[in-house]
């Protein structure tokens, strides 16, 4: 059935009963009960509601790193400010707006209390289904929803593919916060062919030790080897080699610090009865990579014909593979097939959002469809691997990956005062806020809040802040750490072992409020950290 171009709806209440009324593109009047959830196809949609102009609302970002939080309509939008390079990496440049509250995939707005039920707060939630990222603007008394392609076109971008015109399915529901988010999660899971709690699809690999937040790019084969036996003794299930092993981004062969190659390391990790993990950014290439130099036709292009800049990192711009080009997809399959033959069964896939950037492609497709083609090529080449997606576009990743990072990078400090007004920047504060706000997603896919910390060496985090990162790992469901065993005191080593043991036992987590959880019978409350009533000590800030 063809979706109507535009739908106008009004949410009204009589007593404690909500009613959704409207007109479907000139068809007969439509009335529905939003308390059970309503699905409507449309290209664009406006939902008018009686909420206050300053009511709180839920802002969901497009990618893993995009700022995601509960916020207030009375404040400036929750986004990256005055940092164009960071915006290019963490947001969608084609649709990012500074002049309005813009959310992706879903939003929720606080509704006024009913005189017949004082104290009961309900929310209007609007979201897009079937792996499509709707764009939703929260305006006074209304939510305006449209497709990613229309939003880009309205913002002056050249839009390629069917998304410029096609409609999508929208879900609209009303209810108490935890209840309406639960119904939304079920509807989204159903729309992408998943059941709630799908992690039985592939075995949980267990707690992950990563090299990144200790050694960063200064890794060597010797440093990884030194961690293998201690990691096994401490209870990890995966040793994951992060950025720094490759010759260049886009040149995925081991550099001179790994003289025996990657297969030898994978074998040693397997000999210690753990899974071998490897960091890759399969959809991006640096300017010095062979792909950029010899095969620029495989890259997404700007209107000028030059490779389009997809983002900035490693003190330089990087480019994106055109995943509508069969030759580019074959390059991806070859890469993934090669690293899995080396013995790596856990793949951390980073900077994935580049495949969905705006630009000129080999085929005129919806750019999220192009992104999904790339992920399908990865899954085809590694059908049994555990895929952890980072920098992922959330909606079109569902059903293809096993886990998704749900916030910015964490770090061994609370926040960075030099990255003022950048809620996408590395730091525990930003990572914690986004991970808690996206906890609902754990019903569909494994949610990774990034690593937890125990160590005092090489860290600006207080013991209390470290404990919060461990609590978040247990609540989110993916436990990782980056503390080298040699950096730990014996007491800290025992904390790592206790964390890994709890992760393996499968903690019982019950959501009792927006920021409050019951974990194995104990209460964990993130509210004092996310919305502190007093100043948090400078001892856990990076300056």
C-alpha positions, 0 to 999 in steps of 0.5 A: 500500500502506498503511504500517504504523503502527510498525516495530521493528528491530534492527541486529546484526553477526556478524563484519563482516556487518550484519543488520537484523531486525524485525517489520513491524506484526505481519507475518512476521519481516523480515531485510535486508542494510543494506549495500546499503540497505533501504527500508521504509514506516512511520509511526514506526520504532525502530532499535536498534543497538550504538553507544555512548551517547556516539558521534558522530552527524550532526544535520541541520536542517529548513531552510537555517538550522537547525544542521547538524553532526557532534556527540556524543551525550554533549553537549547537543543541537546547536540554538539555545539561549535565543533564542526569536525566533531559534529561531522563524526557524531551526527548526520551533517545532512539533517543536524539542526541548531535551531530546534530540538531534533531526534532520530528514530523516536522521541517522547514528550511529557504530557500534563497530569490528569485531574482524575489521576494526580501524580501519574505522569504519562508520555507521548512516544512517536517512533519509526519502525522497520529499521528506518530512522525517522527524523522527529522535531519536538516543537511547542505542542507538536511533534513533526516527523518525517523521513531522513531523506525528506529532512535532508532535502529540506535542509538543502542537501541533494538527496539520492534514492527512494527515501526522498519520496517513500514513506515509512511506518510510524508507531504512536503510543501514550502511557507511563514512561516505563510502560510506553517504552516497553510497548515501543520496544516490542513494536520495534522488535516485531517490525525488524523480525526480532523477538525481545531478548534476542541474544540467544541468537549467538552465544554471549562471548562473556566479559571483554578485555580491550587494549584501547583505554590503556595503550591506545594506538601504542600496542604491540604484539608483546603487550597483547601477549602479556595480557592473555594469561592474566585475562583468562585468570581474571575471568574474561571471555574475549581479548580484543585488540583495538586500533593500532595493529593495522598499517593504516585505516583502510590498509588492514594488514598488521604493521611492524609491531606485529611481526608474526601476524595476527593469526599467531596472536589469535591462536594464543588467545584461543589456547587460553580458552578465550575468544580473539577480538579485533577492532576494524573500521571496515567502511572508512579509509584514510587518504594514505590507504591503497583504496583511496590512492588506487581505487577512488571510484569505490568511495562516496563522492561529493558533487564535485566528483572528489571523495567526500569527507565522512568525518575527522579522526587521527588528526585528518579527514577520512572517506567512506566506501560506497556500499552500493558499489559491488566492487566495494562490497566485495572488498568488504567481504574479502576483508572480513573473510580474511580476519575471520580466517586469522581466527578472530570471532569477535569483531568490533566494527567502528565508524560504521555511520560513514557508510550512510553519509550523504553523497553521490553513489554508484547506485541511487539508493536510500543511504540507510539502505546503502549502509545496510548493504554494507552490514549485510556483506559483513554478516555474509562474510562472517556468519558465526562471528560476534559483531559489536557495532560502534559508531553505528546508525542504530535503526538499520543495524538491528537484526544484523549485529549482535551488540551496539555501542550506545554512547560516546567513548568512555575514558579514565576521567569523568569529563573534559573541560576543554570540550565544552558543550560537546555531549558526544565527547569521550568521558564517563559522564557523556557515556553514562548519560547516553547508556542509561537513556538507551537502556530500553534498547537492550530488549532488542540487541546487546547494549554496550556502554563502553568499558568499565574502570577499576584501576587507579593507575593512569586514571583520574576517576575516583573509586566512586566513579569507577564503581558507577562504570561497573554498575552501568556495565551490569545494567546495560548487559555488556561488560568490558574493561581495559585495565592491564593486569600489571597496573592493578593492585591486588584489591583492584584485581579482585574487583575485576574478577568479581565483575567478570564473575557477575557478568558470567552469572547473568545479573538480574536487572529490573528497571524501577525508574528512569535512572534507578535499577535493581541489580541482584536485589541491590539498588543502583541509582544513577540520578545523582551522577547524571543530574547532580545536585552539587558540584562533582569534584575536580579530581575526576575532571580532565583539564 
